[in-house]
Amino acid sequence: MDDQKSASWLPPGQAATEKFPVVGEAAPAPGLDARDWRLTVDGLVARPLTLSLDEILRLARRERVADLHCVTGWSRRAVRLRGLPLAELLERAEVQAAARYVRFVAHSARAHDTSLPLELALSDTWLVHALDGAPLAPEHGAPLRTVTPGRYFYKSLKWLVRIELLAEDRLGYWERESAYHNEADPWREQRFDAARTASAEEVRALRAARDFSPWRGRVVLRARLGGWQPHALDLRGVQLKYCSLRRARLAGADFSGANLSLSNLEGADLRGCDFSGADLEGASFAGADLRGARIVDATLTATRFFRDFGGGRRLAARVEGLQLARVSGLLEDQAAFLRSHGVAEA
C-alpha cells in the first residue's frame, strides 16, 4: 500500500482503492453467450472483420500494467490487463484514411456505446479479457471489454461486440445521458460537459420550486445550491449531479431514487433524510449531519463521509443513528470510518 499512499499517481479528486467497484450496469443484456459471441469491426475499414472469442483469445496474449480512474472518484493502482492493443486488430482491418474516430458498442440493455479519437485509441486502448490474472467477471465486461487507461473509466466499454470506424464523432451513452465530458481526461478533471451547466434561471427555478415532480429524470448539472432550504421535502428521483449543496438545510428530505453523484453536501443538515435507492457515487458528506438518516439499497462508490486536511484536521460527518443497509461500492477508508463510529452495514 506504500504506492497507494503516494498522491503522485492519483489525478485530482481521486481516492485510491484496492477494490474493483462495479460501474454502470452490473450485467449484460440477455443472450450474451461466449460460445456464440462475435466481435465485428466495420465502418471505414477496407477489410471488415468478424471474430469469435477463440480467435480473439489466440491474438490477445499480451499484458499491460495500468492505473484505472473512474469519474466517480476511485482509482486503482497497477492493474494487470491481459489482451491486445486495439492498434493490432485495426491493422488487420486496414483503416481507411477518412477515419478519425472509433466507436465501441456494448451488448447491454441500454445499448451503451462510447467513442474516442482514432489517434488516442491507437495509442492507448486495449481489448481485454482478463484482469490481474483472472478472466473478466460478467459484471466487469466478460468476455471482452475495452480499457483506455488515459481516460476516465466510462470511456472503457464492457461487453464489447462492435468496433466502428467513423469520419465524424458520435457522443456515447454516458456523454449523452449524463452530461459526462467527451474528452474525459482525469488529469484535467474533465468529468462533466461544462456547456451543460445549470443556468442561473434553472437554479432560481429550482430554489423557488414547491413541487419537484417536473425535475425528476432531468439532469441538473453544477447547480450552486449552497444553503438551500427547499419549500418542499419530496425530492424523490431528482438528479443533482456535481452540484454544490454545502450547508443546505435539508433535514427530513426524501431523496429516495435520487442521483446526487459527485455533489458536495459538506456541512449540510441531512438529519432524518431518506436516501433509499439513491446514487451517491462520489458525493461528499464530510461535515454533514446525517444523524438518523437512512441509506439503503444505495450506491456509495467513492462516497466520502470525511475529508482530511493538512495539520491533522479532519472534516467528518455526524453519523449517530445512521441506518446503512445493502449498499455497494463503499471504499475501505470510508467503511473503516463508519465502523469506528458504530455504523455497520445491516
C-alpha positions in Angstrom: 0.0 0.0 0.0 3.0 2.4 0.1 2.4 3.5 -3.5 -1.3 3.8 -2.8 -0.5 6.4 -0.1 1.5 8.4 -2.5 -0.5 11.0 -4.4 1.8 11.2 -7.3 -0.1 8.7 -9.4 -3.6 10.0 -8.4 -5.3 12.5 -10.6 -7.0 15.4 -8.8 -10.1 14.5 -6.8 -9.4 10.8 -6.8 -9.2 8.3 -3.9 -7.2 5.1 -4.0 -8.8 1.7 -3.5 -7.7 -2.0 -3.8 -11.3 -2.9 -4.7 -12.6 -3.1 -8.3 -16.1 -1.4 -8.0 -18.7 -2.4 -10.5 -19.6 0.6 -12.7 -22.7 1.2 -14.8 -24.8 -1.9 -15.4 -23.9 -5.0 -13.5 -24.9 -7.5 -16.2 -25.1 -7.6 -20.0 -28.3 -7.7 -21.9 -29.8 -11.3 -22.1 -28.4 -13.5 -24.8 -24.7 -12.9 -24.4 -23.2 -16.4 -24.7 -19.4 -16.7 -25.1 -19.9 -19.6 -27.5 -21.9 -17.5 -29.9 -20.3 -14.2 -29.2 -18.8 -12.3 -32.1 -16.8 -9.1 -32.4 -17.5 -7.0 -35.6 -15.1 -4.4 -36.9 -16.6 -2.3 -39.6 -17.3 1.3 -40.8 -14.4 3.0 -42.5 -12.2 -0.1 -43.0 -11.1 -1.8 -46.1 -11.4 -5.3 -44.6 -14.4 -5.7 -42.2 -13.8 -8.3 -39.6 -16.0 -10.7 -37.6 -14.1 -12.7 -34.9 -15.1 -15.4 -32.5 -13.9 -15.4 -28.9 -11.4 -18.2 -29.7 -9.9 -16.2 -32.5 -9.6 -13.2 -30.1 -8.0 -15.2 -27.4 -5.4 -16.6 -29.8 -4.4 -13.0 -30.5 -4.8 -11.5 -27.1 -1.9 -12.9 -25.1 0.0 -9.8 -24.1 0.0 -8.0 -20.7 0.0 -4.3 -19.8 0.0 -2.8 -16.3 -2.0 0.4 -15.9 -3.8 2.6 -13.4 -7.6 2.9 -13.7 -9.5 6.1 -12.8 -13.3 6.2 -12.5 -15.2 9.5 -12.9 -17.0 8.9 -9.6 -13.6 9.4 -7.8 -12.0 6.0 -7.3 -8.6 4.9 -8.7 -6.9 1.5 -8.7 -3.2 1.2 -9.0 -1.2 -1.1 -11.3 -3.9 -3.3 -12.7 -2.6 -6.1 -14.9 -4.5 -6.2 -18.2 -4.4 -9.2 -20.5 -5.4 -8.8 -24.1 -4.1 -7.0 -27.2 -3.7 -3.4 -28.3 -6.6 -2.2 -30.4 -4.0 -1.0 -32.9 -3.1 -4.6 -33.7 -6.6 -5.5 -34.6 -7.3 -2.4 -36.6 -4.1 -3.0 -38.6 -5.8 -6.2 -39.8 -8.9 -4.3 -40.7 -7.0 -1.7 -42.7 -8.4 1.6 -41.5 -9.3 4.0 -44.3 -7.7 7.4 -44.5 -11.1 9.2 -43.8 -11.5 7.6 -40.4 -11.0 10.0 -37.5 -12.9 8.3 -34.6 -13.5 4.9 -33.2 -16.9 4.0 -31.7 -17.3 1.0 -29.4 -20.7 -0.7 -28.9 -21.8 -3.0 -26.0 -24.2 -5.9 -25.7 -26.1 -4.0 -22.9 -29.7 -3.3 -22.0 -29.2 0.4 -22.7 -27.1 -0.1 -25.8 -24.1 1.5 -24.2 -21.5 3.0 -26.6 -18.6 5.4 -26.4 -16.1 6.9 -28.8 -12.5 8.1 -28.9 -10.4 10.0 -31.4 -8.6 7.4 -33.5 -5.1 8.6 -32.7 -5.8 8.3 -28.9 -7.4 4.9 -29.3 -4.5 3.5 -31.4 -2.0 4.6 -28.7 -3.9 3.8 -25.5 -6.8 1.4 -26.0 -6.6 -2.3 -25.3 -9.1 -5.2 -25.8 -9.0 -7.0 -22.5 -10.3 -10.5 -21.5 -8.5 -10.8 -18.1 -7.6 -8.6 -15.1 -4.9 -9.4 -12.5 -4.5 -12.9 -13.8 -8.2 -13.9 -13.8 -10.8 -13.9 -16.6 -13.1 -11.0 -16.6 -16.2 -11.4 -14.4 -19.5 -10.8 -16.2 -20.1 -7.6 -14.1 -16.8 -6.3 -15.4 -17.4 -6.9 -19.1 -16.8 -10.6 -20.0 -16.0 -11.9 -22.4 -14.2 -8.8 -23.8 -14.0 -5.2 -23.0 -12.0 -2.1 -23.9 -9.7 -0.3 -21.4 -8.3 3.1 -22.2 -6.2 3.9 -19.0 -5.6 7.6 -20.0 -9.3 8.4 -19.8 -12.0 8.1 -17.1 -13.3 4.6 -17.0 -16.6 5.4 -18.7 -14.6 5.5 -21.9 -13.7 1.9 -21.3 -16.6 -0.3 -22.6 -17.9 -3.6 -21.2 -19.4 -6.5 -23.2 -17.8 -5.3 -26.4 -19.5 -6.5 -29.6 -18.7 -3.9 -32.3 -15.9 -1.5 -33.2 -16.9 1.1 -35.8 -14.6 3.5 -37.6 -16.1 6.9 -38.2 -15.2 10.1 -40.1 -17.2 12.2 -37.5 -17.6 11.7 -33.8 -20.8 10.4 -32.1 -21.3 11.1 -28.4 -21.5 7.9 -26.3 -24.2 6.8 -23.9 -22.8 8.5 -20.7 -21.9 11.6 -22.6 -25.5 11.9 -24.0 -27.5 10.9 -21.0 -25.4 12.1 -18.0 -23.5 15.1 -19.5 -20.1 13.4 -19.0 -17.3 15.1 -20.7 -16.4 13.8 -24.2 -12.7 14.1 -23.6 -12.6 12.6 -20.1 -9.0 13.4 -19.2 -8.6 12.6 -15.4 -5.5 14.8 -15.1 -7.5 17.8 -16.4 -10.5 16.6 -14.2 -12.9 16.6 -17.3 -15.8 14.9 -15.5 -18.8 16.8 -17.0 -19.5 18.9 -20.0 -19.3 22.5 -18.8 -21.6 23.6 -21.6 -24.4 21.8 -19.9 -24.0 23.5 -16.5 -27.3 24.6 -15.0 -28.2 28.2 -16.0 -28.9 30.9 -13.4 -32.6 30.7 -14.4 -32.7 27.0 -13.8 -31.1 27.5 -10.4 -33.6 30.2 -9.4 -36.5 28.0 -10.6 -35.1 25.1 -8.5 -34.8 27.2 -5.4 -38.3 28.5 -5.8 -39.9 25.2 -6.6 -42.7 23.8 -4.4 -43.2 20.7 -6.5 -40.2 18.7 -7.7 -42.0 16.3 -10.0 -41.1 18.3 -13.1 -37.4 17.9 -12.1 -37.5 14.1 -11.9 -35.5 12.4 -14.6 -34.0 15.8 -15.6 -30.2 16.2 -15.1 -29.3 19.3 -13.2 -25.5 19.8 -13.5 -23.2 22.0 -11.4 -26.0 24.0 -9.8 -24.9 26.2 -6.9 -27.4 25.4 -4.2 -25.4 26.2 -1.1 -27.5 27.0 2.0 -30.7 25.8 0.1 -33.8 25.2 2.2 -36.3 23.8 -0.3 -40.0 24.7 0.1 -40.9 21.0 -0.1 -39.0 17.9 1.1 -40.2 15.5 -1.6 -37.0 15.3 -3.6 -37.5 11.7 -4.9 -35.8 11.0 -8.1 -34.1 14.4 -8.6 -30.8 14.3 -10.5 -28.5 16.9 -8.9 -25.1 15.9 -10.3 -21.8 17.6 -9.4 -23.9 20.3 -7.6 -22.9 22.4 -4.6 -25.3 21.7 -1.7 -22.9 22.9 1.0 -24.6 23.8 4.3 -28.0 23.2 2.7 -30.9 22.8 5.2 -32.5 19.5 4.1 -33.5 17.8 7.3 -36.2 15.2 6.7 -35.9 15.3 2.9 -36.9 12.3 0.8 -34.1 11.6 -1.7 -35.1 8.1 -2.5 -34.2 7.2 -6.0 -32.3 10.4 -6.4 -28.9 10.9 -8.2 -26.5 13.1 -6.2 -23.3 11.8 -7.8 -20.2 13.9 -7.2 -22.3 16.5 -5.4 -20.9 18.4 -2.4 -23.1 18.1 0.6 -20.4 19.1 3.1 -21.8 20.8 6.2 -25.4 20.1 5.1 -28.2 19.3 7.6 -29.4 15.9 6.5 -30.9 14.6 9.7 -33.5 12.0 9.0 -33.1 12.1 5.3 -34.1 9.0 3.2 -31.5 8.1 0.6 -33.1 4.7 -0.3 -32.1 3.6 -3.7 -30.1 6.7 -4.4 -26.9 7.1 -6.5 -24.4 8.8 -4.2 -21.3 7.9 -6.1 -18.5 10.4 -5.5 -20.7 12.6 -3.3 -19.1 14.2 -0.2 -20.9 14.2 3.1 -17.8 15.4 5.0 -19.0 17.6 7.9 -22.7 16.9 7.1 -25.2 16.0 9.9 -26.5 12.5 8.9 -28.0 11.6 12.3 -31.0 9.3 11.9 -30.6 9.3 8.1 -31.4 6.2 6.0 -29.0 4.9 3.3 -30.4 1.6 2.0 -30.0 -0.1 -1.4 -27.8 2.9 -2.4 -24.6 3.2 -4.5 -21.7 4.6 -2.4 -18.8 4.1 -4.8 -16.2 6.7 -3.7 -18.7 8.5 -1.4 -16.9 10.4 1.3 -18.0 10.7 4.9 -14.8 12.6 5.9 -12.0 14.5 4.4 -8.6 15.1 5.9 -6.5 18.3 5.6 -3.0 19.3 6.5 -2.1 19.6 10.1 -4.2 16.6 11.1 -7.5 18.4 10.7 -10.5 16.2 9.7 -13.9 17.3 8.4 -16.2 14.4 9.4 -19.9 13.7 9.2 -22.1 13.2 12.2 -23.4 9.6 11.8 -25.1 8.7 15.0 -28.1 6.6 14.3 -27.4 6.4 10.6 -29.0 3.4 9.0 -26.9 1.7 6.4 -28.0 -1.5 4.6 -27.5 -3.2 1.3 -25.1 -0.6 -0.1 -22.4 -1.1 -2.7 -19.0 0.5 -3.6 -18.0 1.9 -0.2 -14.2 2.4 -0.2 -12.0 0.9 2.5 -11.1 4.1 4.5 -14.7 5.3 4.5 -16.1 2.0 5.6 -13.5 2.0 8.5 -14.6 5.5 9.5 -18.2 4.4 9.7 -17.4 1.3 11.7 -15.4 3.3 14.1 -18.4 5.4 14.7 -20.7 2.5 15.3 -22.3 2.4 11.8 -22.1 -1.0 10.2 -24.0 -2.3 7.2 -27.0 -4.3 8.3 
